[in-house]
Every structure is written in structure tokens, then in C-alpha cells.
Amino acid sequence: MALGPADRRLLGLATWLIVPQVICLAANEAVVSFGFVLGLLGGSPAAAIPFAAAVLVLNFLVYPRTEEILLRLQVWADVG
């Protein structure tokens, strides 16, 4: 079953909105991993505290906004 033009447009818009979110979450995960490894290899868990604080801030800024994304898609679908 093939997608119609409207469905293909929504799929493209969903990809356009979700890909940056996934990239940001992956970057957050990299910061967490680096801090964790630094804390383990450095011998002092205190070395990981700045990374933990940065990750908390980043996670707050990149909170998954699924409802917001769905609302944007609905508005764009109605306009198009």
C-alpha cells in the first residue's frame, strides 16, 4: 500500500522534526559516557560531577516534546 501525497508530506515533516531531537539526545549520551569514564579512570567520582550537571541542563533543554511535534505536524497538515 503506497502512501498518498499528504501522508508522504507528514512523514517528511516528522523526520525533519525528530532527527535533530535524536541528535541532541545522542550528544547528551556522549557527555554522560565521557563523564562516567572520566570518573572511573580518574579514580575520583568528583571528576564526573560537572558532566552530570551539564547533562541535567542539556536534558532539561532537550526534553522530548512529542506533543509539540504532533501539534506542529497537525498544523502543517491542515495548512497543506
LOGUMAR-203777 format. One record per residue: residue number from 1; residue in one letter; x, y, z of N, C-alpha, C in turn. Coordinates in steps of 0.05 Angstrom, whole numbers, plus 5000, padded with zeros to 4 digits. Last residue first. Example, Ala and Ser with C-alpha at 12.3 -4.5 7.8 and 13.67 -1.06 7.14 Angstrom:
2
<2, S, <5257, 4955, 5142>, <5273, 4979, 5143>, <5258, 5001, 5157>>
<1, A, <5264, 4886, 5156>, <5246, 4910, 5156>, <5264, 4934, 5156>>
//
This chain:
80
<80, G, <4973, 5451, 5091>, <4979, 5439, 5064>, <4957, 5425, 5053>>
<79, V, <4947, 5463, 5139>, <4955, 5485, 5121>, <4959, 5474, 5092>>
<78, D, <4942, 5413, 5163>, <4918, 5429, 5157>, <4924, 5451, 5137>>
<77, A, <4995, 5399, 5168>, <4978, 5382, 5151>, <4952, 5397, 5144>>
<76, W, <5013, 5437, 5203>, <5024, 5437, 5176>, <5007, 5420, 5158>>
<75, V, <4983, 5423, 5249>, <4980, 5449, 5237>, <4990, 5449, 5208>>
<74, Q, <5004, 5371, 5257>, <4975, 5375, 5251>, <4970, 5402, 5238>>
<73, L, <5057, 5382, 5268>, <5051, 5366, 5244>, <5021, 5370, 5237>>
<72, R, <5051, 5411, 5315>, <5063, 5424, 5292>, <5056, 5409, 5266>>
<71, L, <5031, 5370, 5348>, <5015, 5394, 5342>, <5025, 5408, 5318>>
<70, L, <5075, 5335, 5349>, <5050, 5326, 5337>, <5031, 5350, 5330>>
<69, I, <5112, 5367, 5376>, <5117, 5358, 5349>, <5092, 5350, 5335>>
<68, E, <5086, 5372, 5425>, <5091, 5396, 5409>, <5097, 5389, 5380>>
<67, E, <5087, 5319, 5442>, <5061, 5333, 5438>, <5065, 5357, 5420>>
<66, T, <5142, 5311, 5447>, <5126, 5295, 5428>, <5100, 5309, 5422>>
<65, R, <5193, 5332, 5465>, <5169, 5348, 5461>, <5151, 5335, 5441>>
<64, P, <5240, 5313, 5510>, <5224, 5304, 5487>, <5197, 5318, 5486>>
<63, Y, <5284, 5365, 5527>, <5263, 5348, 5536>, <5246, 5339, 5513>>
<62, V, <5329, 5395, 5523>, <5322, 5378, 5500>, <5301, 5358, 5509>>
<61, L, <5337, 5421, 5571>, <5334, 5437, 5547>, <5323, 5420, 5523>>
<60, F, <5344, 5378, 5606>, <5322, 5396, 5610>, <5316, 5413, 5585>>
<59, N, <5390, 5356, 5586>, <5365, 5341, 5585>, <5341, 5358, 5589>>
<58, L, <5426, 5398, 5597>, <5420, 5391, 5570>, <5395, 5375, 5567>>
<57, V, <5425, 5396, 5654>, <5417, 5420, 5640>, <5409, 5414, 5611>>
<56, L, <5445, 5344, 5662>, <5419, 5352, 5672>, <5408, 5377, 5658>>
<55, V, <5495, 5349, 5638>, <5475, 5331, 5626>, <5447, 5338, 5636>>
<54, A, <5521, 5384, 5673>, <5517, 5392, 5645>, <5495, 5375, 5632>>
<53, A, <5523, 5352, 5719>, <5508, 5377, 5719>, <5501, 5386, 5691>>
<52, A, <5556, 5311, 5700>, <5529, 5305, 5709>, <5511, 5330, 5709>>
<51, F, <5602, 5340, 5692>, <5589, 5327, 5669>, <5560, 5321, 5676>>
<50, P, <5616, 5355, 5744>, <5610, 5375, 5724>, <5595, 5364, 5700>>
<49, I, <5624, 5301, 5767>, <5602, 5319, 5776>, <5596, 5341, 5756>>
<48, A, <5667, 5270, 5755>, <5644, 5267, 5738>, <5621, 5287, 5745>>
<47, A, <5704, 5279, 5794>, <5711, 5288, 5767>, <5687, 5287, 5748>>
<46, A, <5686, 5252, 5838>, <5681, 5281, 5837>, <5687, 5293, 5809>>
<45, P, <5704, 5201, 5836>, <5678, 5206, 5826>, <5671, 5236, 5823>>
<44, S, <5768, 5187, 5818>, <5752, 5204, 5836>, <5725, 5209, 5823>>
<43, G, <5794, 5157, 5781>, <5796, 5148, 5808>, <5779, 5165, 5828>>
<42, G, <5793, 5165, 5727>, <5807, 5185, 5743>, <5809, 5177, 5773>>
<41, L, <5762, 5125, 5709>, <5790, 5123, 5703>, <5806, 5143, 5720>>
<40, L, <5710, 5141, 5727>, <5721, 5114, 5733>, <5752, 5114, 5730>>
<39, G, <5705, 5193, 5708>, <5703, 5188, 5737>, <5714, 5161, 5744>>
<38, L, <5710, 5184, 5653>, <5730, 5200, 5667>, <5729, 5196, 5697>>
<37, V, <5664, 5153, 5645>, <5690, 5141, 5641>, <5712, 5157, 5655>>
<36, F, <5625, 5193, 5657>, <5626, 5168, 5672>, <5654, 5155, 5670>>
<35, G, <5636, 5232, 5619>, <5639, 5238, 5648>, <5641, 5213, 5664>>
<34, F, <5625, 5203, 5572>, <5652, 5214, 5577>, <5656, 5220, 5606>>
<33, S, <5571, 5191, 5579>, <5590, 5170, 5577>, <5619, 5180, 5583>>
<32, V, <5548, 5243, 5579>, <5545, 5225, 5602>, <5567, 5203, 5602>>
<31, V, <5562, 5260, 5528>, <5572, 5274, 5551>, <5570, 5257, 5576>>
<30, A, <5533, 5222, 5498>, <5562, 5223, 5496>, <5574, 5238, 5519>>
<29, E, <5481, 5236, 5511>, <5491, 5210, 5519>, <5521, 5209, 5517>>
<28, N, <5478, 5285, 5486>, <5475, 5284, 5515>, <5487, 5258, 5525>>
<27, A, <5481, 5268, 5433>, <5503, 5285, 5444>, <5502, 5284, 5474>>
<26, A, <5433, 5241, 5430>, <5457, 5225, 5427>, <5481, 5241, 5437>>
<25, L, <5397, 5284, 5435>, <5398, 5263, 5456>, <5423, 5246, 5454>>
<24, C, <5409, 5310, 5387>, <5414, 5323, 5413>, <5415, 5303, 5436>>
<23, I, <5392, 5272, 5350>, <5420, 5280, 5350>, <5427, 5293, 5377>>
<22, V, <5337, 5271, 5361>, <5353, 5247, 5365>, <5383, 5254, 5367>>
<21, Q, <5324, 5323, 5345>, <5319, 5315, 5373>, <5336, 5290, 5379>>
<20, P, <5334, 5323, 5290>, <5350, 5340, 5308>, <5347, 5332, 5337>>
<19, V, <5293, 5283, 5276>, <5322, 5278, 5272>, <5339, 5296, 5290>>
<18, I, <5241, 5305, 5282>, <5251, 5286, 5301>, <5281, 5281, 5299>>
<17, L, <5230, 5341, 5240>, <5227, 5350, 5268>, <5241, 5331, 5287>>
<16, W, <5238, 5311, 5193>, <5251, 5337, 5196>, <5251, 5347, 5225>>
<15, T, <5203, 5269, 5201>, <5231, 5264, 5201>, <5247, 5290, 5206>>
<14, A, <5155, 5297, 5197>, <5161, 5284, 5222>, <5191, 5278, 5224>>
<13, L, <5158, 5314, 5144>, <5158, 5334, 5165>, <5165, 5321, 5192>>
<12, G, <5154, 5265, 5118>, <5178, 5282, 5114>, <5180, 5303, 5136>>
<11, L, <5103, 5249, 5135>, <5126, 5233, 5141>, <5152, 5249, 5139>>
<10, L, <5072, 5289, 5111>, <5073, 5287, 5140>, <5097, 5270, 5149>>
<9, R, <5081, 5276, 5057>, <5089, 5302, 5067>, <5092, 5302, 5098>>
<8, R, <5058, 5226, 5053>, <5087, 5229, 5048>, <5098, 5255, 5059>>
<7, D, <5005, 5240, 5063>, <5019, 5223, 5082>, <5050, 5225, 5079>>
<6, A, <4994, 5270, 5017>, <4992, 5283, 5044>, <5007, 5267, 5064>>
<5, P, <5002, 5232, 4975>, <5019, 5256, 4977>, <5018, 5269, 5005>>
<4, G, <4998, 5165, 5004>, <4988, 5187, 4988>, <5006, 5211, 4991>>
<3, L, <5037, 5106, 5002>, <5028, 5130, 5016>, <5018, 5151, 4996>>
<2, A, <5015, 5041, 4980>, <5031, 5065, 4977>, <5019, 5088, 4993>>
<1, M, <5017, 4977, 5000>, <5000, 5000, 5000>, <5018, 5025, 5000>>
//
